[in-house]
Amino acid sequence: MEPCNYLTIKDWAVEDRPREKLLKKGVQSLSDAEIIALLIGSGTRNESAVDLSKKVLKYADNNLNELGKLGIAELTKLKGIGEAKAITILAALELGRRRKISEIIEKQKITQSKDIFELFQPILGDLPHEEFWVLFLNRSNRIIERTKISQGGVAGTVIDIKIILKQAIEKLASSLILCHNHPSGNKMPSNADDSITEKLKKGAELIDLKVLDHIIVADVDYYSYADEGRI
């Protein structure tokens, strides 16, 4: 039987090794494929780790955001990507998401719709199902807490207004910001979105709270009720 010799990074020419390139020129000098190659460590008998990484990226339309939407089952369909490699790729992407979220949370204060989108896009942008979240703010528009209210399917999720208002009172919030995602990628609000926004706005007013905005995250874009003058 012919031996199955995998091409590891150590088998490459020195100038082509991502690790050496990183040490010499810095991590920003690496291409997306080279970074993924460092993660997976080896290719197959017929292709290098970089070639295999290029195949992974091509499967995701050469878009890291799309790659982040793939699961283990989808990645392991690619020849040369086993469960261990798939887990490593997904873990690295998740770490990147968490870093981005941490950086934004440090800002704390919400001043515009873009702040809200940047906070929630890493959480909601890749999901195949809908989730509804609320930001509870103090009088200075600083974040008291962000809370996931519900999780549904592809077409929608159920929101209980009483639960949201109860939590706002318990947290001594002065205002609320609503946020949910559209897995379809269509950022435009539905009739159901309009209805829940209006109901929450009216309910909040009864207990001296304000609903400042409702953001709909659609992949890398968003819709803001406040920006559109609808809240």
Residue pairs with C-beta under 8 A, 6 or more apart in sequence:
4 45
5 45
6 42
6 43
6 44
6 45
7 42
7 43
7 44
7 45
7 47
7 48
7 49
8 41
8 42
8 43
8 49
9 17
9 18
9 19
9 37
9 38
9 41
9 42
9 49
10 17
11 48
12 48
14 20
15 21
16 50
18 30
18 34
18 35
18 37
18 38
18 50
19 38
21 29
21 30
21 34
22 29
22 30
22 38
27 35
30 38
32 53
32 57
32 62
32 64
33 50
33 53
33 54
33 57
34 50
34 53
36 53
36 56
36 57
36 89
37 43
37 48
37 49
37 50
37 52
37 53
38 49
39 85
39 88
39 89
39 92
40 49
40 52
40 53
40 81
40 85
40 88
40 89
41 49
42 49
43 49
43 50
43 51
43 52
43 80
44 52
44 79
44 80
47 55
47 80
52 78
52 80
52 81
55 78
55 80
56 67
56 75
56 78
56 81
56 89
57 64
57 67
59 70
59 74
59 75
59 78
60 66
60 67
60 69
60 70
64 93
65 125
65 126
65 219
65 220
67 89
67 93
68 93
68 97
68 126
69 126
69 128
70 90
71 90
72 83
72 86
72 87
72 90
75 81
75 85
75 86
75 89
75 90
76 82
76 83
76 86
81 89
97 122
97 123
98 122
100 118
100 122
101 119
101 122
101 123
104 115
104 118
104 119
105 119
105 143
107 115
108 142
108 143
109 115
109 140
109 141
109 142
109 143
110 116
110 135
110 137
110 141
110 142
110 143
110 177
110 212
111 141
113 213
113 215
113 222
113 224
113 226
113 227
116 135
116 177
116 179
116 213
116 215
116 224
117 215
117 217
117 222
117 224
119 135
119 146
120 133
120 179
120 181
120 215
120 217
121 217
121 220
121 222
123 131
123 133
124 131
124 133
124 179
124 180
124 181
124 217
125 181
125 217
125 219
125 220
127 181
127 183
128 154
128 183
129 151
129 152
129 153
129 154
129 157
129 183
130 151
130 152
130 153
130 154
130 155
130 156
130 157
130 180
130 181
130 182
130 183
131 148
131 150
131 151
131 152
131 157
131 180
131 181
132 148
132 149
132 150
132 151
132 152
132 157
132 159
132 178
132 179
132 180
133 146
133 147
133 148
133 149
133 178
133 179
133 180
134 146
134 147
134 149
134 164
134 167
134 168
134 176
134 177
134 178
134 179
135 143
135 145
135 146
135 176
135 177
135 179
136 143
136 144
136 145
136 146
136 147
136 167
136 168
136 171
136 173
136 176
137 143
137 144
137 173
137 174
137 175
137 176
137 177
137 212
138 144
138 172
138 173
138 174
139 174
141 175
141 212
144 171
144 172
144 173
145 171
147 167
149 159
149 160
149 163
149 164
150 157
150 158
150 159
150 160
151 157
152 158
154 183
154 184
156 192
157 180
159 196
161 196
161 199
161 200
161 203
164 176
164 200
165 200
165 203
165 204
165 207
165 209
168 176
168 204
168 207
168 209
169 207
173 209
174 209
174 210
175 209
175 210
175 211
175 212
176 200
176 204
176 209
176 210
176 211
176 212
177 211
177 212
177 213
177 214
177 215
178 196
178 197
178 200
178 211
178 213
178 214
178 215
179 214
179 215
179 216
179 217
180 193
180 215
180 216
180 217
181 216
181 217
181 218
182 216
182 217
182 218
184 218
185 218
185 219
186 218
187 216
187 217
187 218
187 221
187 222
187 223
188 216
188 223
189 197
189 214
189 216
189 223
189 225
193 214
193 216
197 211
197 214
197 225
197 230
197 231
200 211
201 211
201 231
204 210
204 211
211 231
212 226
212 231
213 224
213 225
213 226
213 227
213 231
214 224
214 225
214 226
214 231
215 222
215 223
215 224
215 225
216 222
216 223
225 231
